[in-house]
Amino acid sequence: MPQLDTSTWLITIISMIITLFILFQLKLSKYNFPENPESKLTSKLKPTVPWEKKWTKIYSPLSLPLQ
């Protein structure tokens, strides 16, 4: 049974990784990313509701006194 020639595997794998890296870079270079992304002002858009301004204590049923 003949031996499998693995002498070219290293160059094949390295060239495949380089090719995939170049293709990935070309794909990413097509997108336009904003240079200085600013945070959206969600606090101004958020409606103010009364229960968000004050602290509310939530009672667990196990911590209530026995009746």
Backbone bond lengths (Angstrom), bond angles and torsions (degrees), N, CA, C in turn:
res aa  C-N    CA-C-N  psi(-1)  N-CA   C-N-CA  omega(-1)  CA-C   N-CA-C  phi
1 M - - - 1.450 - - 1.536 108.45 -
2 P 1.334 117.42 128.38 1.472 118.91 -175.00 1.528 111.82 -74.14
3 Q 1.302 114.19 152.71 1.459 121.11 178.89 1.525 110.02 -78.72
4 L 1.327 116.10 148.09 1.454 121.24 177.40 1.527 108.24 -83.05
5 D 1.313 115.77 126.06 1.461 120.56 -178.17 1.532 108.93 -80.70
6 T 1.326 115.97 110.81 1.461 120.90 -178.53 1.521 112.42 -105.99
7 S 1.298 118.05 13.19 1.461 120.39 -175.77 1.529 112.30 -69.26
8 T 1.310 118.27 -25.70 1.466 120.09 -178.33 1.527 112.91 -96.33
9 W 1.312 117.66 0.06 1.461 120.15 -177.36 1.523 112.71 -64.62
10 L 1.308 116.80 -40.34 1.457 120.30 -177.09 1.527 111.19 -62.42
11 I 1.286 117.99 -48.53 1.469 120.29 -179.44 1.526 111.05 -67.93
12 T 1.323 116.56 -32.20 1.463 119.94 177.95 1.529 110.69 -67.43
13 I 1.313 116.78 -45.03 1.467 120.45 -179.51 1.524 110.74 -67.19
14 I 1.312 117.62 -42.49 1.465 120.49 179.83 1.523 110.73 -64.83
15 S 1.312 117.87 -43.89 1.463 119.50 179.74 1.526 111.42 -66.90
16 M 1.325 117.74 -32.76 1.458 120.76 176.94 1.531 110.88 -67.14
17 I 1.323 117.28 -41.95 1.459 120.77 178.86 1.524 110.63 -65.49
18 I 1.297 118.15 -41.38 1.476 121.62 178.20 1.518 110.24 -64.47
19 T 1.322 116.98 -42.02 1.461 120.58 179.23 1.525 111.27 -64.27
20 L 1.321 117.10 -42.83 1.464 120.36 178.14 1.524 111.17 -64.68
21 F 1.318 117.08 -37.85 1.454 120.50 178.04 1.531 110.56 -64.61
22 I 1.318 117.49 -43.57 1.471 120.91 179.65 1.522 110.38 -65.41
23 L 1.314 117.41 -42.61 1.461 119.82 178.90 1.520 111.79 -64.02
24 F 1.316 116.22 -39.54 1.462 120.02 178.72 1.526 110.78 -65.75
25 Q 1.324 117.24 -39.89 1.460 120.58 177.81 1.525 111.13 -65.57
26 L 1.306 117.49 -37.58 1.463 120.30 178.35 1.522 110.91 -67.81
27 K 1.322 116.33 -37.41 1.468 119.10 177.41 1.526 110.96 -64.47
28 L 1.323 116.29 -42.78 1.455 119.97 -178.19 1.521 112.55 -71.76
29 S 1.301 117.36 -27.94 1.463 119.42 -177.43 1.530 112.28 -72.69
30 K 1.324 117.80 -12.60 1.465 120.67 179.45 1.520 112.00 -78.68
31 Y 1.343 117.34 -18.14 1.461 120.69 -178.12 1.516 110.35 -86.85
32 N 1.318 115.21 143.77 1.455 120.72 175.95 1.516 108.83 -101.52
33 F 1.317 115.60 110.70 1.450 120.98 178.49 1.514 109.08 -96.28
34 P 1.325 118.21 141.38 1.460 119.06 177.88 1.530 110.58 -66.19
35 E 1.317 116.12 141.80 1.461 119.48 -177.59 1.519 111.70 -71.31
36 N 1.327 116.33 -42.36 1.448 119.97 -176.62 1.530 109.04 -128.68
37 P 1.318 118.09 85.10 1.464 118.50 -177.22 1.524 110.61 -68.64
38 E 1.306 115.42 132.87 1.455 121.03 179.60 1.522 108.92 -106.08
39 S 1.312 114.68 145.94 1.463 118.25 -179.72 1.522 109.25 -72.73
40 K 1.289 115.06 142.75 1.457 119.90 178.95 1.519 109.33 -74.31
41 L 1.292 116.00 144.19 1.452 119.87 -179.32 1.522 109.48 -85.62
42 T 1.301 114.78 84.22 1.462 119.05 -177.97 1.520 111.19 -80.60
43 S 1.313 117.14 -24.48 1.460 118.23 -178.00 1.525 111.58 -69.06
44 K 1.307 117.44 -31.05 1.462 119.49 178.46 1.526 111.80 -76.93
45 L 1.310 115.25 -30.78 1.453 119.28 -178.94 1.528 112.15 -82.96
46 K 1.313 115.95 -18.31 1.451 120.60 -175.86 1.530 110.26 -77.45
47 P 1.314 118.26 129.23 1.465 119.04 178.79 1.525 110.55 -70.77
48 T 1.297 114.74 140.98 1.466 117.79 179.13 1.522 109.41 -88.52
49 V 1.301 114.50 127.28 1.456 121.24 178.84 1.516 107.90 -118.93
50 P 1.310 118.79 147.79 1.466 120.30 -172.54 1.522 114.97 -63.45
51 W 1.326 118.11 -31.05 1.459 118.42 -175.65 1.523 112.28 -78.99
52 E 1.318 119.12 -9.06 1.458 119.47 176.48 1.523 111.97 -82.26
53 K 1.326 118.08 -21.15 1.451 120.48 -176.40 1.516 112.58 -85.29
54 K 1.302 118.03 -25.57 1.453 118.82 -177.91 1.522 110.92 -114.52
55 W 1.302 113.86 152.94 1.452 120.91 -178.25 1.520 109.67 -78.26
56 T 1.326 115.24 135.78 1.457 120.01 179.41 1.520 108.49 -119.87
57 K 1.310 115.76 128.80 1.455 119.37 178.33 1.527 108.76 -87.99
58 I 1.315 115.35 131.19 1.459 120.76 179.45 1.524 106.93 -105.95
59 Y 1.317 115.84 123.15 1.451 120.73 -177.74 1.516 110.19 -94.12
60 S 1.305 114.27 131.20 1.452 119.56 174.07 1.523 107.48 -81.86
61 P 1.322 119.00 143.06 1.471 120.81 179.78 1.531 112.46 -59.65
62 L 1.319 117.55 -28.06 1.462 119.76 -178.58 1.530 112.08 -77.71
63 S 1.338 116.97 -22.47 1.452 119.03 -177.33 1.530 112.14 -91.17
64 L 1.316 118.49 -4.43 1.458 121.34 178.84 1.525 109.99 -74.52
65 P 1.304 117.55 149.51 1.482 118.67 178.87 1.528 111.22 -67.32
66 L 1.295 114.50 151.93 1.463 119.22 -179.64 1.514 110.09 -72.60
67 Q 1.311 114.69 142.92 1.468 119.39 -177.66 1.506 110.82 -108.15
